[in-house]
Amino acid sequence: MKRVHVIGAGLAGLSAALAAVRGGAAVTLHEAAPQAGGRCRSYFDDKLGCVIDNGGHVIMGANRAAFAFLDEVGGRAHMVEVAPAAFPFLDLATGERWTVRPNAGRIPWWVFARARRVPGARIADFLHALGILRAGPEDTVAQFLAPGSELYRRLWDPLATSVMNADPREAAAQPMAEMVRQTFFAGEAACRPWVARAGLSRAFVDPALDLLRTRGAVLRTEHRLQRIAFAAGRADALHFADGSIPIDADDAVVLAVPHAVAPSLVPDLVAPDDARAIVNAHFRLGRPAKLPDGLPLLGLVGGTAQWLIVHDDIVSVTVSAGDALAERPNDQVIALLWRDVARAMSLEPDRPAPSRLIKEKRATFAQTPVQVARRPPPRTAWRNLALAGDWTATGLPATIEGAIRSGAAAIESLRKSMPQ
Ligand SMILES: Cc1cc2nc3c(=O)[nH]c(=O)nc-3n(C[C@H](O)[C@H](O)[C@H](O)COP(=O)(O)OP(=O)(O)OC[C@H]3O[C@@H](n4cnc5c(N)ncnc54)[C@H](O)[C@@H]3O)c2cc1C
C-alpha cells in the first residue's frame, strides 16, 4: 500500500493511521469535525473556563492495545493508574461504602474475602455469574448475574451498565464475558482502572497526531467524506464537498466513521442500527476535587449518577444507558446529578457548582444480541476498502480498546486483500 486514506480521526482512525505509517504507507486522515478524537476527546469549555472531556473515560490494565497505543505515542504519562486495583463504591440509599479489591493471580479468590468484596453478596451469586463465560450469542448479561441479588445491585449492574452502555437485561453477554475474562480472570494488574490525568486528548489524541505528523501523515479537518465511488471491485474515488480524490491502484481506504454513518457510504453494509446514550455532567468545584481514599473514581448505586471521576477541581459524572435521562430537561438532570455528587462528596446540596451537561445520544451502538450480530468484520466486498470503529466485530464491548484494535485490524485486512 502506497497511500492510505483514513476517514474519521477518532481512536480507530488514529490507530489505523499509526499502523499504516508503521508499514511504510503515506497517510491522509479526513475528519468531518473541526478536531480529531471523535467520542474520546477534550475541549476548552467557555462556561467552565477550563478543558473538559466529552465524557469521563476509564480504561483497564487489561487493555493491551490501548496501552500499546499510549506507549507508541507517548501518552501513558498523561494517565493515572489506580494500583493496586480498587473499585470504591457508595450506596446512596444506605450510605454504606465498600471497595472491591481484585487480588493478584489468575484465581479471583477476592470474591471469598469479606474485606475485598461487596457487602451482602453471597458466594453462590458469584459462582452463578461464572456461567457468563459460556454465554451464547443470544444471551444477555443479566441471565447470568442473578438480578435481585445484592451482588447484582452493587457490582454487576453498575459494572455491566458502564462496560456495555446498556441495561444488563438487554446487553449481549458475549462481549461482557470477554471483558470479564481479560480482567477478573487475569489478575489484579489487569483490573486496574486508569483515567486521564488532565484530559483525554492529552493522553490519546494530541500525542498521536504529533507522532503521525512527524511521520508525514496529513490531517484534514472539516473534510467530510460525502461519497465513495466504486469500480471493478475497488474503491475508485473519494468525493468531498471541495472536490474528489482518485484512489490509485496501490492506495487503500479505511472507513473509521461511526456505525450510524458507515451504511450511507458503503452499499449494502449490514451494521448496528441502534444506539444508546451516555449522559455526562462536569461540575467545577473551584477547589481540588477529592474523593474518599484519594482515588480518582467512585461508583455510585441507588441514585442517578453512576460513576464520578475527579481531576483538579472538576468532578465528572457519568450515566451510561442514559437514554431516559437524556430526554429530560437539562436543569432537571443537573439537579439530580448534583444531589448525588453533593451526597457522595459532602458538598452543599443547595449550592450546585457551575456545570456543563453533555448528552451523547449515540455514545455507542446498542450492544444487544441482535445488534452485536450486525457487527461487520473489517474486510469489505471491495479489496482496497476496510472498516474500523468500536462497532465493528472486535469481540469486545464498544470501548477505547475495541476502537484501537479495530484500526490495526483494518490495516491488517488490507494487507491481505491487496497485492503487495
Ligand atoms: C460519553 C462517553 C463515555 C465513554 N466511556 C468510555 C470508557 O469509560 N471506556 C472506554 O473504553 N470507552 C468509553 N467510551 C467509548 C469510546 O469513546 C469509543 O469506543 C471510542 O472513542 C470510539 O472510537 P471510534 O474511532 O470507533 O469512533 P469515533 O470516536 O466516533 O470516531 C469517528 C470519527 O469519524 C468522524 N466522521 C463521521 N462521519 C465522517 C465523514 N463522513 N467523513 C469524515 N469523518 C467522519 C467523526 O467526526 C469522528 O471523529 C465512551 C464513549 C462516550 C461517548
The ligand as an SDF file (V2000), in Angstrom:
LIG
                    3D

 53 58  0  0  0  0  0  0  0  0999 V2000
  -19.5100    9.7260   26.9480 C   0  0  0  0  0  0  0  0  0  0  0  0
  -18.7240    8.5100   26.5950 C   0  0  0  0  0  0  0  0  0  0  0  0
  -18.0840    7.7830   27.5760 C   0  0  0  0  0  0  0  0  0  0  0  0
  -17.3350    6.6640   27.2440 C   0  0  0  0  0  0  0  0  0  0  0  0
  -16.6670    5.9890   28.2120 N   0  0  0  0  0  0  0  0  0  0  0  0
  -15.8010    5.0150   27.8830 C   0  0  0  0  0  0  0  0  0  0  0  0
  -14.9720    4.4200   28.8630 C   0  0  0  0  0  0  0  0  0  0  0  0
  -15.0550    4.7410   30.0410 O   0  0  0  0  0  0  0  0  0  0  0  0
  -14.0800    3.4740   28.4550 N   0  0  0  0  0  0  0  0  0  0  0  0
  -13.9520    3.0960   27.1550 C   0  0  0  0  0  0  0  0  0  0  0  0
  -13.0880    2.2690   26.8480 O   0  0  0  0  0  0  0  0  0  0  0  0
  -14.7590    3.6360   26.1930 N   0  0  0  0  0  0  0  0  0  0  0  0
  -15.6640    4.5770   26.5300 C   0  0  0  0  0  0  0  0  0  0  0  0
  -16.4490    5.1610   25.5730 N   0  0  0  0  0  0  0  0  0  0  0  0
  -16.3920    4.6340   24.1920 C   0  0  0  0  0  0  0  0  0  0  0  0
  -15.2210    5.2210   23.3950 C   0  0  0  0  0  0  0  0  0  0  0  0
  -15.1970    6.6210   23.4980 O   0  0  0  0  0  0  0  0  0  0  0  0
  -15.4160    4.8190   21.9510 C   0  0  0  0  0  0  0  0  0  0  0  0
  -15.4850    3.4170   21.8840 O   0  0  0  0  0  0  0  0  0  0  0  0
  -14.3060    5.2760   21.0180 C   0  0  0  0  0  0  0  0  0  0  0  0
  -13.9270    6.6000   21.2550 O   0  0  0  0  0  0  0  0  0  0  0  0
  -14.8070    5.0940   19.5900 C   0  0  0  0  0  0  0  0  0  0  0  0
  -13.8100    5.4790   18.6760 O   0  0  0  0  0  0  0  0  0  0  0  0
  -14.0710    5.3120   17.1270 P   0  0  0  0  0  0  0  0  0  0  0  0
  -12.8580    5.8430   16.4400 O   0  0  0  0  0  0  0  0  0  0  0  0
  -14.5330    3.9540   16.8210 O   0  0  0  0  0  0  0  0  0  0  0  0
  -15.3170    6.2630   16.7830 O   0  0  0  0  0  0  0  0  0  0  0  0
  -15.4720    7.8530   16.8590 P   0  0  0  0  0  0  0  0  0  0  0  0
  -14.7400    8.3620   18.0400 O   0  0  0  0  0  0  0  0  0  0  0  0
  -16.9210    8.1430   16.7700 O   0  0  0  0  0  0  0  0  0  0  0  0
  -14.7290    8.3870   15.5570 O   0  0  0  0  0  0  0  0  0  0  0  0
  -15.3620    8.5010   14.2980 C   0  0  0  0  0  0  0  0  0  0  0  0
  -14.8990    9.7900   13.6440 C   0  0  0  0  0  0  0  0  0  0  0  0
  -15.4250    9.8490   12.3340 O   0  0  0  0  0  0  0  0  0  0  0  0
  -15.7640   11.1930   12.0410 C   0  0  0  0  0  0  0  0  0  0  0  0
  -16.6950   11.1910   10.9040 N   0  0  0  0  0  0  0  0  0  0  0  0
  -18.0250   10.8850   10.8990 C   0  0  0  0  0  0  0  0  0  0  0  0
  -18.5090   10.9540    9.6310 N   0  0  0  0  0  0  0  0  0  0  0  0
  -17.4760   11.3140    8.8350 C   0  0  0  0  0  0  0  0  0  0  0  0
  -17.3540   11.5380    7.4300 C   0  0  0  0  0  0  0  0  0  0  0  0
  -18.3930   11.3890    6.5870 N   0  0  0  0  0  0  0  0  0  0  0  0
  -16.1460   11.9280    6.9440 N   0  0  0  0  0  0  0  0  0  0  0  0
  -15.0780   12.0900    7.7730 C   0  0  0  0  0  0  0  0  0  0  0  0
  -15.1470   11.8800    9.1070 N   0  0  0  0  0  0  0  0  0  0  0  0
  -16.3240   11.4770    9.6360 C   0  0  0  0  0  0  0  0  0  0  0  0
  -16.3600   11.6700   13.3640 C   0  0  0  0  0  0  0  0  0  0  0  0
  -16.3810   13.0850   13.4200 O   0  0  0  0  0  0  0  0  0  0  0  0
  -15.4100   11.0390   14.3680 C   0  0  0  0  0  0  0  0  0  0  0  0
  -14.3240   11.8860   14.6790 O   0  0  0  0  0  0  0  0  0  0  0  0
  -17.2530    6.2490   25.8870 C   0  0  0  0  0  0  0  0  0  0  0  0
  -17.9310    6.9630   24.9030 C   0  0  0  0  0  0  0  0  0  0  0  0
  -18.6520    8.0870   25.2300 C   0  0  0  0  0  0  0  0  0  0  0  0
  -19.3550    8.8530   24.1600 C   0  0  0  0  0  0  0  0  0  0  0  0
  1  2  1  0
  2  3  1  0
  2 52  2  0
  3  4  2  0
  4  5  1  0
  4 50  1  0
  5  6  2  0
  6  7  1  0
  6 13  1  0
  7  8  2  0
  7  9  1  0
  9 10  1  0
 10 11  2  0
 10 12  1  0
 12 13  2  0
 13 14  1  0
 14 15  1  0
 14 50  1  0
 15 16  1  0
 16 17  1  0
 16 18  1  0
 18 19  1  0
 18 20  1  0
 20 21  1  0
 20 22  1  0
 22 23  1  0
 23 24  1  0
 24 25  2  0
 24 26  1  0
 24 27  1  0
 27 28  1  0
 28 29  2  0
 28 30  1  0
 28 31  1  0
 31 32  1  0
 32 33  1  0
 33 34  1  0
 33 48  1  0
 34 35  1  0
 35 36  1  0
 35 46  1  0
 36 37  1  0
 36 45  1  0
 37 38  2  0
 38 39  1  0
 39 40  1  0
 39 45  2  0
 40 41  1  0
 40 42  2  0
 42 43  1  0
 43 44  2  0
 44 45  1  0
 46 47  1  0
 46 48  1  0
 48 49  1  0
 50 51  2  0
 51 52  1  0
 52 53  1  0
M  END
$$$$
